[in-house]
C-alpha cells in the first residue's frame, strides 16, 4: 500500500509530462507547418533564365553549378504539368512549373545553347 501511494504521484507526473510533450509536439509541428506555408506563399516564386544562370529570387545558380536539367512533365492525379527541374552540383533539386506562355521546346533549346546537361 505504501509503495502504491509513493508511485502514484510519479506516475501522474510522468503521464502529465508525456501529455504536455505530445501536445507541444502537435502544436509546435502545426505552427512550423503554417509558418513554412506562409513563407512559401509570400516568397518569390519567379524563375528567370538569364545569360549567366538560373535566377531564383536573389540566388543565382550559374550554369556551371548545375549538374543536370530536365524540361518535361510531372503527373499528379492523372493530370500532366509542364516543369523545369534542375539539380545543382551540391545535389539539391529544384522543380518549378512552367506557365502557359512558356514553350518547353524553346526553353530546351536555350538551355542546350548554354551547354547544360539536359536529361
N, C-alpha and C positions, 0 to 999 in steps of 0.2 A: 504494500500500500504506500509506504514512504517512497519507494523507488518510482512508482507511477506519478505521485504528486510532484516529485522533483523533475521528472522528464516531461511533464505536460507543458510547462512554460517554454522549455527549449523547443519542443515540437511545434508549439504555437508560433514562436518567433521564427522558426525555420520555415514554416508554411507561409507565414506573413511575408518573410523576406523573398521567398520564391514568387509569391503572387505579385509583389511590388516589382520585382525584377522582370517578370513576364509582362506586366503592364507597361513598364518603362521600355521594354524591347518593342512591344507593339506600337506604342505611342511614338517612340523615337524613330522606328523604321518608317512609320507612316509620315512623320514630319519630314524625314530625309527624302522620302519619295516625292512628297509635294514640293519640297524645295528644289529638287533636281528637275521636276517637271516644269516649274516656273522658270528656272534658269534656261531650260531648253526652249521654252516658248519665247522668251524675251531676248535670247542671244541671237547674234547674226546668223542667218541660215543661207546666206548668199555665197555661192561658189563662183569664182571668176578664174577662167583660164587665161593667163597673161603670157606674154612672150617669154618671161623668165621662170614661170612656175604656176602652180595652182594656189590661189589666194583664198583662204578661209578666214573671214574676219580680219584680224590683224596678223595672222600667221601666214607665211608664205612657204610653201613646200617647193623648193627648186626641183626642176625635172631630174637633176642628178640624184636627189634624195629619194626619188620614187622608184621602188623596186618593180612594180607592175601596175598596169591599169586595165580595167575591163569596162567596156561600154556594152551594155546588154539589157536584159530584162530580169526582173525579180517577180516571182509568182507568189502571191499571197491570197489565199482563199479563192482559188480559181480565177484570179484577175492578174494580169501582167502589167508591170510598171517599168518604164524605161529608167535605167540607173547608170550612174558613173560610180565606179568603185575603184579605189586605188590603195595600195599597200606601200607604206614608207619603208626606208631601209632599216628602221627600228622596229619593223614588224607590227605597225599599227595600221589597222584597216579603217578606211573611211568610205561610206556608201551614201550617195545622195541621189534623190530622184531628179529626173530631168523634166523641165517644163514642156508644155505642149509646143512652144515655139523653138525648141532645140531639136535640130536634126541629128540623130545619133551618127549617121554616116559622115556628116561634116565634122562632128566632134572627133570621130575616129581618125579621119584624115589629118586634122590639126595635130592631134597627139602623135600620130605617126611621123609627122614632119619634125617633131621635137625629139625624135629618137628615143621615145619611151617604149619600154617593153609592153606590148599590147597582148592581152590574153583573150 
